[in-house]
């Protein structure tokens, strides 16, 4: 590992990691990307949810794969847990302080995470 990559990993703040997750989702044309800031909520299971959707099961898997690969390669971060790759209706990548939810549109509408956590501060990101 080069000195530059060691410095990058050491200096990777939570904000830098969250921004890289958003960029990773945008790279694979993720739709309706939102960040829910849960830090001010008493019963929150994490600090942030990042939610997006893909237009097909293949795209849902590609979105989750891109996040996984970029965080592993750039920051040496692996999720504590991931789930949902088999059916690709809802893939969840748990990075402890940030949980990434990649949905198929019908699953996102069914589970309505944004409504369940409606007290969170919401940031919307452009779909590229």
N, CA, C and O atoms as CSV, one atom per row, in Angstrom:
chain,resi,resn,atom,element,x,y,z
A,1,UNK,N,N,0.849,-1.169,0.000
A,1,UNK,CA,C,0.000,0.000,0.000
A,1,UNK,C,C,0.895,1.232,0.000
A,1,UNK,O,O,1.873,1.299,0.745
A,2,UNK,N,N,0.559,2.195,-0.829
A,2,UNK,CA,C,1.380,3.393,-0.931
A,2,UNK,C,C,1.125,4.327,0.247
A,2,UNK,O,O,0.134,4.183,0.964
A,3,UNK,N,N,2.021,5.277,0.435
A,3,UNK,CA,C,1.868,6.260,1.502
A,3,UNK,C,C,0.604,7.084,1.295
A,3,UNK,O,O,-0.099,7.384,2.260
A,4,UNK,N,N,0.303,7.455,0.050
A,4,UNK,CA,C,-0.896,8.253,-0.223
A,4,UNK,C,C,-2.156,7.513,0.174
A,4,UNK,O,O,-3.055,8.116,0.761
A,5,UNK,N,N,-2.256,6.215,-0.127
A,5,UNK,CA,C,-3.466,5.483,0.234
A,5,UNK,C,C,-3.553,5.286,1.748
A,5,UNK,O,O,-4.652,5.270,2.303
A,6,UNK,N,N,-2.403,5.134,2.427
A,6,UNK,CA,C,-2.438,5.039,3.894
A,6,UNK,C,C,-2.959,6.334,4.494
A,6,UNK,O,O,-3.753,6.311,5.435
A,7,UNK,N,N,-2.518,7.461,3.957
A,7,UNK,CA,C,-2.982,8.755,4.436
A,7,UNK,C,C,-4.472,8.913,4.189
A,7,UNK,O,O,-5.199,9.390,5.061
A,8,UNK,N,N,-4.932,8.517,3.014
A,8,UNK,CA,C,-6.348,8.621,2.680
A,8,UNK,C,C,-7.184,7.810,3.652
A,8,UNK,O,O,-8.195,8.301,4.154
A,9,UNK,N,N,-6.782,6.584,3.924
A,9,UNK,CA,C,-7.524,5.726,4.839
A,9,UNK,C,C,-7.523,6.316,6.243
A,9,UNK,O,O,-8.567,6.369,6.894
A,10,UNK,N,N,-6.378,6.754,6.705
A,10,UNK,CA,C,-6.265,7.294,8.053
A,10,UNK,C,C,-7.105,8.554,8.218
A,10,UNK,O,O,-7.692,8.772,9.278
A,11,UNK,N,N,-7.170,9.390,7.175
A,11,UNK,CA,C,-7.859,10.669,7.259
A,11,UNK,C,C,-9.305,10.616,6.763
A,11,UNK,O,O,-9.950,11.660,6.654
A,12,UNK,N,N,-9.819,9.449,6.466
A,12,UNK,CA,C,-11.188,9.332,5.968
A,12,UNK,C,C,-12.174,9.614,7.099
A,12,UNK,O,O,-12.325,8.816,8.024
A,13,UNK,N,N,-12.826,10.740,7.009
A,13,UNK,CA,C,-13.830,11.085,8.007
A,13,UNK,C,C,-15.155,10.434,7.635
A,13,UNK,O,O,-15.329,9.940,6.521
A,14,UNK,N,N,-16.069,10.441,8.569
A,14,UNK,CA,C,-17.399,9.887,8.300
A,14,UNK,C,C,-18.048,10.620,7.134
A,14,UNK,O,O,-18.735,10.002,6.321
A,15,UNK,N,N,-17.839,11.927,7.045
A,15,UNK,CA,C,-18.422,12.708,5.947
A,15,UNK,C,C,-17.835,12.285,4.606
A,15,UNK,O,O,-18.564,12.177,3.620
A,16,UNK,N,N,-16.539,12.046,4.556
A,16,UNK,CA,C,-15.887,11.605,3.314
A,16,UNK,C,C,-16.433,10.242,2.900
A,16,UNK,O,O,-16.705,10.018,1.721
A,17,UNK,N,N,-16.593,9.346,3.839
A,17,UNK,CA,C,-17.119,8.009,3.535
A,17,UNK,C,C,-18.553,8.113,3.037
A,17,UNK,O,O,-18.907,7.463,2.053
A,18,UNK,N,N,-19.389,8.916,3.695
A,18,UNK,CA,C,-20.779,9.083,3.246
A,18,UNK,C,C,-20.828,9.678,1.848
A,18,UNK,O,O,-21.632,9.247,1.020
A,19,UNK,N,N,-19.985,10.654,1.576
A,19,UNK,CA,C,-19.963,11.259,0.248
A,19,UNK,C,C,-19.535,10.236,-0.801
A,19,UNK,O,O,-20.059,10.228,-1.915
A,20,UNK,N,N,-18.584,9.375,-0.444
A,20,UNK,CA,C,-18.147,8.351,-1.400
A,20,UNK,C,C,-19.259,7.338,-1.661
A,20,UNK,O,O,-19.382,6.835,-2.777
A,21,UNK,N,N,-20.068,7.033,-0.651
A,21,UNK,CA,C,-21.213,6.141,-0.851
A,21,UNK,C,C,-22.179,6.777,-1.848
A,21,UNK,O,O,-22.635,6.109,-2.776
A,22,UNK,N,N,-22.492,8.051,-1.668
A,22,UNK,CA,C,-23.401,8.755,-2.584
A,22,UNK,C,C,-22.840,8.743,-3.996
A,22,UNK,O,O,-23.564,8.441,-4.945
A,23,UNK,N,N,-21.555,9.067,-4.152
A,23,UNK,CA,C,-20.927,9.063,-5.476
A,23,UNK,C,C,-20.974,7.676,-6.099
A,23,UNK,O,O,-21.205,7.544,-7.301
A,24,UNK,N,N,-20.757,6.649,-5.298
A,24,UNK,CA,C,-20.798,5.275,-5.803
A,24,UNK,C,C,-22.182,4.943,-6.345
A,24,UNK,O,O,-22.309,4.311,-7.394
A,25,UNK,N,N,-23.204,5.364,-5.637
A,25,UNK,CA,C,-24.576,5.113,-6.091
A,25,UNK,C,C,-24.888,5.906,-7.359
A,25,UNK,O,O,-25.564,5.405,-8.257
A,26,UNK,N,N,-24.400,7.124,-7.430
A,26,UNK,CA,C,-24.609,7.933,-8.627
A,26,UNK,C,C,-23.862,7.361,-9.826
A,26,UNK,O,O,-24.344,7.455,-10.955
A,27,UNK,N,N,-22.683,6.766,-9.592
A,27,UNK,CA,C,-21.892,6.169,-10.673
A,27,UNK,C,C,-22.659,5.091,-11.417
A,27,UNK,O,O,-22.470,4.911,-12.620
A,28,UNK,N,N,-23.525,4.371,-10.710
A,28,UNK,CA,C,-24.264,3.255,-11.305
A,28,UNK,C,C,-25.720,3.669,-11.542
A,28,UNK,O,O,-26.608,2.825,-11.666
A,29,UNK,N,N,-25.943,4.973,-11.601
A,29,UNK,CA,C,-27.256,5.535,-11.944
A,29,UNK,C,C,-28.350,5.188,-10.936
A,29,UNK,O,O,-29.488,4.918,-11.319
A,30,UNK,N,N,-28.001,5.197,-9.636
A,30,UNK,CA,C,-29.010,5.003,-8.604
A,30,UNK,C,C,-30.055,6.103,-8.666
A,30,UNK,O,O,-29.736,7.252,-8.974
A,31,UNK,N,N,-31.280,5.760,-8.380
A,31,UNK,CA,C,-32.402,6.703,-8.461
A,31,UNK,C,C,-32.878,7.090,-7.066
A,31,UNK,O,O,-32.765,6.315,-6.116
A,32,UNK,N,N,-33.413,8.310,-6.961
A,32,UNK,CA,C,-34.045,8.791,-5.724
A,32,UNK,C,C,-33.162,8.562,-4.497
A,32,UNK,O,O,-33.585,7.924,-3.534
A,33,UNK,N,N,-31.949,9.079,-4.535
A,33,UNK,CA,C,-30.980,8.902,-3.459
A,33,UNK,C,C,-31.276,9.908,-2.355
A,33,UNK,O,O,-31.381,11.108,-2.605
A,34,UNK,N,N,-31.409,9.406,-1.134
A,34,UNK,CA,C,-31.607,10.281,0.024
A,34,UNK,C,C,-30.713,9.828,1.170
A,34,UNK,O,O,-30.356,8.656,1.290
A,35,UNK,N,N,-30.370,10.787,1.996
A,35,UNK,CA,C,-29.648,10.511,3.236
A,35,UNK,C,C,-30.544,10.941,4.381
A,35,UNK,O,O,-31.046,12.065,4.394
A,36,UNK,N,N,-30.742,10.061,5.332
A,36,UNK,CA,C,-31.489,10.385,6.540
A,36,UNK,C,C,-30.495,10.517,7.688
A,36,UNK,O,O,-29.801,9.559,8.030
A,37,UNK,N,N,-30.431,11.701,8.278
A,37,UNK,CA,C,-29.572,11.950,9.429
A,37,UNK,C,C,-30.382,11.627,10.675
A,37,UNK,O,O,-31.309,12.356,11.026
A,38,UNK,N,N,-30.032,10.536,11.340
A,38,UNK,CA,C,-30.774,10.034,12.488
A,38,UNK,C,C,-30.123,10.389,13.823
A,38,UNK,O,O,-30.595,9.947,14.871
A,39,UNK,N,N,-29.071,11.162,13.803
A,39,UNK,CA,C,-28.285,11.401,15.012
A,39,UNK,C,C,-29.063,12.074,16.134
A,39,UNK,O,O,-28.729,11.879,17.303
A,40,UNK,N,N,-30.070,12.842,15.825
A,40,UNK,CA,C,-30.831,13.544,16.862
A,40,UNK,C,C,-32.026,12.736,17.373
A,40,UNK,O,O,-32.755,13.202,18.249
A,41,UNK,N,N,-32.233,11.536,16.839
A,41,UNK,CA,C,-33.373,10.719,17.236
A,41,UNK,C,C,-32.957,9.720,18.307
A,41,UNK,O,O,-31.941,9.039,18.164
A,42,UNK,N,N,-33.725,9.634,19.361
A,42,UNK,CA,C,-33.367,8.792,20.505
A,42,UNK,C,C,-33.308,7.303,20.176
A,42,UNK,O,O,-32.418,6.607,20.665
A,43,UNK,N,N,-34.212,6.809,19.377
A,43,UNK,CA,C,-34.301,5.367,19.146
A,43,UNK,C,C,-33.618,4.912,17.857
A,43,UNK,O,O,-33.852,3.793,17.400
A,44,UNK,N,N,-32.797,5.743,17.278
A,44,UNK,CA,C,-32.176,5.423,15.994
A,44,UNK,C,C,-31.160,4.289,16.124
A,44,UNK,O,O,-30.379,4.264,17.076
A,45,UNK,N,N,-31.164,3.356,15.180
A,45,UNK,CA,C,-30.226,2.240,15.221
A,45,UNK,C,C,-28.832,2.583,14.685
A,45,UNK,O,O,-27.898,1.798,14.842
A,46,UNK,N,N,-28.692,3.747,14.057
A,46,UNK,CA,C,-27.434,4.168,13.450
A,46,UNK,C,C,-27.452,5.680,13.319
A,46,UNK,O,O,-28.442,6.318,13.678
A,47,UNK,N,N,-26.380,6.262,12.814
A,47,UNK,CA,C,-26.328,7.706,12.618
A,47,UNK,C,C,-26.973,8.143,11.307
A,47,UNK,O,O,-27.635,9.179,11.249
A,48,UNK,N,N,-26.778,7.345,10.250
A,48,UNK,CA,C,-27.277,7.712,8.924
A,48,UNK,C,C,-27.831,6.494,8.194
A,48,UNK,O,O,-27.287,5.394,8.289
A,49,UNK,N,N,-28.908,6.710,7.474
A,49,UNK,CA,C,-29.378,5.791,6.441
A,49,UNK,C,C,-29.122,6.486,5.116
A,49,UNK,O,O,-29.401,7.676,4.965
A,50,UNK,N,N,-28.596,5.748,4.168
A,50,UNK,CA,C,-28.536,6.225,2.792
A,50,UNK,C,C,-29.390,5.252,1.990
A,50,UNK,O,O,-29.163,4.042,2.006
A,51,UNK,N,N,-30.373,5.802,1.290
A,51,UNK,CA,C,-31.380,4.994,0.610
A,51,UNK,C,C,-31.403,5.359,-0.860
A,51,UNK,O,O,-31.328,6.535,-1.218
A,52,UNK,N,N,-31.508,4.350,-1.713
A,52,UNK,CA,C,-31.691,4.595,-3.136
A,52,UNK,C,C,-32.409,3.402,-3.749
A,52,UNK,O,O,-32.699,2.417,-3.071
A,53,UNK,N,N,-32.688,3.508,-5.037
A,53,UNK,CA,C,-33.329,2.397,-5.725
A,53,UNK,C,C,-32.708,2.194,-7.094
A,53,UNK,O,O,-32.134,3.104,-7.691
A,54,UNK,N,N,-32.847,0.966,-7.565
A,54,UNK,CA,C,-32.414,0.597,-8.904
A,54,UNK,C,C,-33.620,0.137,-9.697
A,54,UNK,O,O,-34.621,-0.295,-9.125
A,55,UNK,N,N,-33.525,0.230,-11.007
A,55,UNK,CA,C,-34.661,-0.068,-11.877
A,55,UNK,C,C,-34.815,-1.543,-12.198
A,55,UNK,O,O,-35.817,-1.946,-12.788
A,56,UNK,N,N,-33.848,-2.346,-11.822
A,56,UNK,CA,C,-33.924,-3.795,-12.050
A,56,UNK,C,C,-33.171,-4.491,-10.922
A,56,UNK,O,O,-32.415,-3.859,-10.184
A,57,UNK,N,N,-33.384,-5.783,-10.797
A,57,UNK,CA,C,-32.662,-6.534,-9.772
A,57,UNK,C,C,-31.163,-6.511,-10.049
A,57,UNK,O,O,-30.356,-6.460,-9.120
A,58,UNK,N,N,-30.798,-6.547,-11.311
A,58,UNK,CA,C,-29.387,-6.478,-11.686
A,58,UNK,C,C,-28.786,-5.141,-11.260
A,58,UNK,O,O,-27.668,-5.100,-10.748
A,59,UNK,N,N,-29.520,-4.052,-11.470
A,59,UNK,CA,C,-29.009,-2.744,-11.074
A,59,UNK,C,C,-28.940,-2.615,-9.556
A,59,UNK,O,O,-28.003,-2.010,-9.034
A,60,UNK,N,N,-29.911,-3.170,-8.840
A,60,UNK,CA,C,-29.863,-3.145,-7.372
A,60,UNK,C,C,-28.581,-3.821,-6.898
A,60,UNK,O,O,-27.893,-3.299,-6.021
A,61,UNK,N,N,-28.255,-4.978,-7.470
A,61,UNK,CA,C,-27.018,-5.665,-7.100
A,61,UNK,C,C,-25.793,-4.848,-7.492
A,61,UNK,O,O,-24.830,-4.774,-6.728
A,62,UNK,N,N,-25.818,-4.234,-8.674
A,62,UNK,CA,C,-24.681,-3.430,-9.127
A,62,UNK,C,C,-24.450,-2.227,-8.221
A,62,UNK,O,O,-23.304,-1.872,-7.944
A,63,UNK,N,N,-25.522,-1.599,-7.759
A,63,UNK,CA,C,-25.396,-0.461,-6.843
A,63,UNK,C,C,-24.733,-0.890,-5.537
A,63,UNK,O,O,-23.794,-0.247,-5.068
A,64,UNK,N,N,-25.224,-1.971,-4.961
A,64,UNK,CA,C,-24.646,-2.466,-3.705
A,64,UNK,C,C,-23.195,-2.906,-3.916
A,64,UNK,O,O,-22.339,-2.649,-3.069
A,65,UNK,N,N,-22.920,-3.560,-5.028
A,65,UNK,CA,C,-21.552,-3.997,-5.329
A,65,UNK,C,C,-20.598,-2.815,-5.435
A,65,UNK,O,O,-19.467,-2.881,-4.953
A,66,UNK,N,N,-21.050,-1.734,-6.063
A,66,UNK,CA,C,-20.180,-0.566,-6.233
A,66,UNK,C,C,-19.838,0.059,-4.881
A,66,UNK,O,O,-18.684,0.413,-4.636
A,67,UNK,N,N,-20.824,0.196,-4.014
A,67,UNK,CA,C,-20.554,0.738,-2.677
A,67,UNK,C,C,-19.571,-0.166,-1.940
A,67,UNK,O,O,-18.577,0.306,-1.388
A,68,UNK,N,N,-19.854,-1.464,-1.935
A,68,UNK,CA,C,-18.998,-2.434,-1.245
A,68,UNK,C,C,-17.562,-2.336,-1.752
A,68,UNK,O,O,-16.623,-2.224,-0.965
A,69,UNK,N,N,-17.401,-2.381,-3.081
A,69,UNK,CA,C,-16.063,-2.390,-3.683
A,69,UNK,C,C,-15.324,-1.074,-3.420
A,69,UNK,O,O,-14.145,-1.094,-3.069
A,70,UNK,N,N,-15.998,0.064,-3.584
A,70,UNK,CA,C,-15.319,1.349,-3.393
A,70,UNK,C,C,-14.887,1.563,-1.945
A,70,UNK,O,O,-13.778,2.039,-1.704
A,71,UNK,N,N,-15.734,1.225,-0.981
A,71,UNK,CA,C,-15.336,1.410,0.416
A,71,UNK,C,C,-14.231,0.445,0.807
A,71,UNK,O,O,-13.348,0.786,1.595
A,72,UNK,N,N,-14.282,-0.750,0.258
A,72,UNK,CA,C,-13.210,-1.718,0.540
A,72,UNK,C,C,-11.893,-1.252,-0.073
A,72,UNK,O,O,-10.861,-1.254,0.598
A,73,UNK,N,N,-11.924,-0.857,-1.333
A,73,UNK,CA,C,-10.696,-0.486,-2.041
A,73,UNK,C,C,-10.106,0.836,-1.545
A,73,UNK,O,O,-8.888,0.957,-1.408
A,74,UNK,N,N,-10.945,1.810,-1.281
A,74,UNK,CA,C,-10.451,3.143,-0.954
A,74,UNK,C,C,-10.222,3.378,0.536
A,74,UNK,O,O,-9.320,4.128,0.909
A,75,UNK,N,N,-11.023,2.750,1.387
A,75,UNK,CA,C,-10.938,3.021,2.819
A,75,UNK,C,C,-10.686,1.771,3.657
A,75,UNK,O,O,-10.586,1.848,4.882
A,76,UNK,N,N,-10.584,0.629,2.999
A,76,UNK,CA,C,-10.405,-0.656,3.703
A,76,UNK,C,C,-11.540,-0.924,4.684
A,76,UNK,O,O,-11.331,-1.503,5.751
A,77,UNK,N,N,-12.733,-0.500,4.314
A,77,UNK,CA,C,-13.908,-0.711,5.164
A,77,UNK,C,C,-14.807,-1.777,4.551
A,77,UNK,O,O,-15.175,-1.701,3.379
A,78,UNK,N,N,-15.149,-2.757,5.352
A,78,UNK,CA,C,-16.108,-3.783,4.963
A,78,UNK,C,C,-17.356,-3.620,5.824
A,78,UNK,O,O,-17.259,-3.190,6.973
A,79,UNK,N,N,-18.506,-3.953,5.293
A,79,UNK,CA,C,-19.710,-3.852,6.129
A,79,UNK,C,C,-19.653,-4.859,7.269
A,79,UNK,O,O,-19.097,-5.947,7.128
A,80,UNK,N,N,-20.236,-4.480,8.396
A,80,UNK,CA,C,-20.341,-5.415,9.511
A,80,UNK,C,C,-21.269,-6.560,9.134
A,80,UNK,O,O,-21.098,-7.699,9.568
A,81,UNK,N,N,-22.249,-6.222,8.316
A,81,UNK,CA,C,-23.241,-7.200,7.896
A,81,UNK,C,C,-23.844,-6.725,6.578
A,81,UNK,O,O,-23.984,-5.522,6.356
A,82,UNK,N,N,-24.193,-7.643,5.724
A,82,UNK,CA,C,-24.948,-7.295,4.517
A,82,UNK,C,C,-25.967,-8.384,4.269
A,82,UNK,O,O,-25.782,-9.537,4.659
A,83,UNK,N,N,-27.033,-8.002,3.620
A,83,UNK,CA,C,-28.142,-8.925,3.432
A,83,UNK,C,C,-28.940,-8.548,2.188
A,83,UNK,O,O,-29.005,-7.377,1.814
A,84,UNK,N,N,-29.541,-9.540,1.556
A,84,UNK,CA,C,-30.478,-9.301,0.478
A,84,UNK,C,C,-29.965,-9.536,-0.925
A,84,UNK,O,O,-30.706,-9.325,-1.885
A,85,UNK,N,N,-28.712,-9.969,-1.080
A,85,UNK,CA,C,-28.165,-10.154,-2.426
A,85,UNK,C,C,-28.911,-11.239,-3.210
A,85,UNK,O,O,-29.040,-11.137,-4.430
A,86,UNK,N,N,-29.390,-12.248,-2.539
A,86,UNK,CA,C,-30.015,-13.389,-3.207
A,86,UNK,C,C,-31.165,-12.954,-4.115
A,86,UNK,O,O,-31.216,-13.338,-5.283
A,87,UNK,N,N,-32.090,-12.153,-3.575
A,87,UNK,CA,C,-33.273,-11.781,-4.347
A,87,UNK,C,C,-33.209,-10.358,-4.890
A,87,UNK,O,O,-33.944,-10.017,-5.816
A,88,UNK,N,N,-32.351,-9.538,-4.331
A,88,UNK,CA,C,-32.113,-8.161,-4.788
A,88,UNK,C,C,-33.373,-7.311,-4.825
A,88,UNK,O,O,-33.533,-6.476,-5.716
A,89,UNK,N,N,-34.272,-7.516,-3.864
A,89,UNK,CA,C,-35.404,-6.609,-3.690
A,89,UNK,C,C,-34.988,-5.466,-2.767
A,89,UNK,O,O,-35.398,-4.318,-2.943
A,90,UNK,N,N,-34.165,-5.812,-1.781
A,90,UNK,CA,C,-33.677,-4.841,-0.800
A,90,UNK,C,C,-32.333,-5.354,-0.302
A,90,UNK,O,O,-32.268,-6.356,0.411
A,91,UNK,N,N,-31.277,-4.672,-0.677
A,91,UNK,CA,C,-29.944,-5.037,-0.198
A,91,UNK,C,C,-29.533,-4.005,0.850
A,91,UNK,O,O,-29.620,-2.797,0.630
A,92,UNK,N,N,-29.089,-4.512,1.982
A,92,UNK,CA,C,-28.698,-3.668,3.101
A,92,UNK,C,C,-27.217,-3.907,3.398
A,92,UNK,O,O,-26.786,-5.047,3.573
A,93,UNK,N,N,-26.447,-2.826,3.452
A,93,UNK,CA,C,-25.034,-2.869,3.811
A,93,UNK,C,C,-24.865,-2.061,5.097
A,93,UNK,O,O,-25.094,-0.851,5.111
A,94,UNK,N,N,-24.466,-2.729,6.167
A,94,UNK,CA,C,-24.357,-2.091,7.477
A,94,UNK,C,C,-22.900,-1.756,7.771
A,94,UNK,O,O,-22.079,-2.641,8.013
A,95,UNK,N,N,-22.595,-0.463,7.745
A,95,UNK,CA,C,-21.258,0.024,8.074
A,95,UNK,C,C,-21.233,0.658,9.463
A,95,UNK,O,O,-20.427,1.552,9.715
A,96,UNK,N,N,-22.087,0.217,10.347
A,96,UNK,CA,C,-22.232,0.637,11.737
A,96,UNK,C,C,-22.822,2.044,11.866
A,96,UNK,O,O,-23.978,2.174,12.267
A,97,UNK,N,N,-22.084,3.080,11.546
A,97,UNK,CA,C,-22.617,4.443,11.644
A,97,UNK,C,C,-23.436,4.841,10.426
A,97,UNK,O,O,-24.212,5.795,10.476
A,98,UNK,N,N,-23.264,4.117,9.348
A,98,UNK,CA,C,-24.005,4.371,8.115
A,98,UNK,C,C,-24.546,3.036,7.623
A,98,UNK,O,O,-23.808,2.058,7.497
A,99,UNK,N,N,-25.849,3.012,7.345
A,99,UNK,CA,C,-26.469,1.820,6.774
A,99,UNK,C,C,-27.001,2.206,5.402
A,99,UNK,O,O,-27.766,3.161,5.267
A,100,UNK,N,N,-26.589,1.454,4.386
A,100,UNK,CA,C,-26.984,1.710,3.011
A,100,UNK,C,C,-28.103,0.741,2.643
A,100,UNK,O,O,-27.973,-0.472,2.806
A,101,UNK,N,N,-29.203,1.301,2.144
A,101,UNK,CA,C,-30.357,0.504,1.710
A,101,UNK,C,C,-30.536,0.714,0.212
A,101,UNK,O,O,-30.769,1.834,-0.241
A,102,UNK,N,N,-30.427,-0.366,-0.553
A,102,UNK,CA,C,-30.627,-0.296,-1.990
A,102,UNK,C,C,-31.873,-1.124,-2.308
A,102,UNK,O,O,-31.918,-2.331,-2.070
A,103,UNK,N,N,-32.870,-0.448,-2.845
A,103,UNK,CA,C,-34.179,-1.060,-3.048
A,103,UNK,C,C,-34.537,-1.233,-4.508
A,103,UNK,O,O,-34.093,-0.474,-5.370
A,104,UNK,N,N,-35.338,-2.232,-4.769
A,104,UNK,CA,C,-36.136,-2.318,-5.980
A,104,UNK,C,C,-37.329,-1.411,-5.700
A,104,UNK,O,O,-37.805,-1.406,-4.564
A,105,UNK,N,N,-37.850,-0.633,-6.671
A,105,UNK,CA,C,-38.872,0.383,-6.378
A,105,UNK,C,C,-40.085,-0.114,-5.586
A,105,UNK,O,O,-40.543,0.576,-4.675
A,106,UNK,N,N,-40.606,-1.283,-5.912
A,106,UNK,CA,C,-41.785,-1.784,-5.203
A,106,UNK,C,C,-41.477,-2.089,-3.736
A,106,UNK,O,O,-42.316,-1.867,-2.863
A,107,UNK,N,N,-40.288,-2.592,-3.471
A,107,UNK,CA,C,-39.893,-2.878,-2.087
A,107,UNK,C,C,-39.724,-1.577,-1.305
A,107,UNK,O,O,-40.117,-1.497,-0.141
A,108,UNK,N,N,-39.149,-0.573,-1.931
A,108,UNK,CA,C,-38.991,0.718,-1.251
A,108,UNK,C,C,-40.349,1.315,-0.895
A,108,UNK,O,O,-40.536,1.835,0.205
A,109,UNK,N,N,-41.283,1.238,-1.817
A,109,UNK,CA,C,-42.631,1.754,-1.552
A,109,UNK,C,C,-43.311,0.967,-0.434
A,109,UNK,O,O,-44.049,1.543,0.366
A,110,UNK,N,N,-43.072,-0.330,-0.370
A,110,UNK,CA,C,-43.692,-1.169,0.650
A,110,UNK,C,C,-43.132,-0.878,2.047
A,110,UNK,O,O,-43.897,-0.732,3.001
A,111,UNK,N,N,-41.807,-0.794,2.172
A,111,UNK,CA,C,-41.185,-0.630,3.491
A,111,UNK,C,C,-41.172,0.819,3.985
A,111,UNK,O,O,-41.132,1.051,5.193
A,112,UNK,N,N,-41.205,1.793,3.076
A,112,UNK,CA,C,-41.363,3.208,3.419
A,112,UNK,C,C,-40.437,3.688,4.542
A,112,UNK,O,O,-40.904,4.284,5.512
A,113,UNK,N,N,-39.157,3.439,4.423
A,113,UNK,CA,C,-38.210,3.850,5.471
A,113,UNK,C,C,-38.227,5.358,5.711
A,113,UNK,O,O,-38.109,5.808,6.850
A,114,UNK,N,N,-38.373,6.134,4.641
A,114,UNK,CA,C,-38.401,7.584,4.808
A,114,UNK,C,C,-39.578,8.015,5.692
A,114,UNK,O,O,-39.447,8.952,6.480
A,115,UNK,N,N,-40.712,7.346,5.567
A,115,UNK,CA,C,-41.862,7.693,6.397
A,115,UNK,C,C,-41.690,7.179,7.826
A,115,UNK,O,O,-42.100,7.836,8.783
A,116,UNK,N,N,-41.081,6.002,7.964
A,116,UNK,CA,C,-40.852,5.462,9.306
A,116,UNK,C,C,-39.917,6.349,10.125
A,116,UNK,O,O,-40.060,6.454,11.343
A,117,UNK,N,N,-38.974,6.977,9.458
A,117,UNK,CA,C,-38.004,7.844,10.118
A,117,UNK,C,C,-38.230,9.293,9.676
A,117,UNK,O,O,-37.273,10.007,9.374
A,118,UNK,N,N,-39.472,9.718,9.638
A,118,UNK,CA,C,-39.831,11.033,9.103
A,118,UNK,C,C,-39.290,12.199,9.935
A,118,UNK,O,O,-39.258,13.330,9.452
A,119,UNK,N,N,-38.869,11.945,11.168
A,119,UNK,CA,C,-38.291,12.999,12.004
A,119,UNK,C,C,-36.816,13.265,11.675
A,119,UNK,O,O,-36.226,14.219,12.181
A,120,UNK,N,N,-36.243,12.437,10.846
A,120,UNK,CA,C,-34.836,12.600,10.479
A,120,UNK,C,C,-34.653,13.788,9.548
A,120,UNK,O,O,-35.575,14.185,8.835
A,121,UNK,N,N,-33.466,14.341,9.563
A,121,UNK,CA,C,-33.100,15.390,8.622
A,121,UNK,C,C,-32.806,14.703,7.284
A,121,UNK,O,O,-31.959,13.812,7.214
A,122,UNK,N,N,-33.506,15.120,6.229
A,122,UNK,CA,C,-33.409,14.454,4.934
A,122,UNK,C,C,-32.607,15.318,3.967
A,122,UNK,O,O,-32.843,16.520,3.844
A,123,UNK,N,N,-31.656,14.686,3.284
A,123,UNK,CA,C,-30.906,15.316,2.222
A,123,UNK,C,C,-31.121,14.496,0.962
A,123,UNK,O,O,-30.868,13.291,0.948
A,124,UNK,N,N,-31.592,15.155,-0.110
A,124,UNK,CA,C,-31.814,14.472,-1.375
A,124,UNK,C,C,-30.644,14.753,-2.300
A,124,UNK,O,O,-30.072,15.843,-2.286
A,125,UNK,N,N,-30.293,13.751,-3.109
A,125,UNK,CA,C,-29.184,13.866,-4.039
A,125,UNK,C,C,-29.683,13.621,-5.454
A,125,UNK,O,O,-30.627,12.863,-5.676
A,126,UNK,N,N,-29.037,14.272,-6.394
A,126,UNK,CA,C,-29.428,14.147,-7.794
A,126,UNK,C,C,-29.138,12.750,-8.319
A,126,UNK,O,O,-28.125,12.135,-7.985
A,127,UNK,N,N,-30.041,12.275,-9.139
A,127,UNK,CA,C,-29.800,11.045,-9.887
A,127,UNK,C,C,-29.104,11.443,-11.171
A,127,UNK,O,O,-29.619,12.274,-11.920
A,128,UNK,N,N,-27.948,10.868,-11.439
A,128,UNK,CA,C,-27.187,11.236,-12.637
A,128,UNK,C,C,-27.507,10.351,-13.808
A,128,UNK,O,O,-26.949,10.532,-14.890
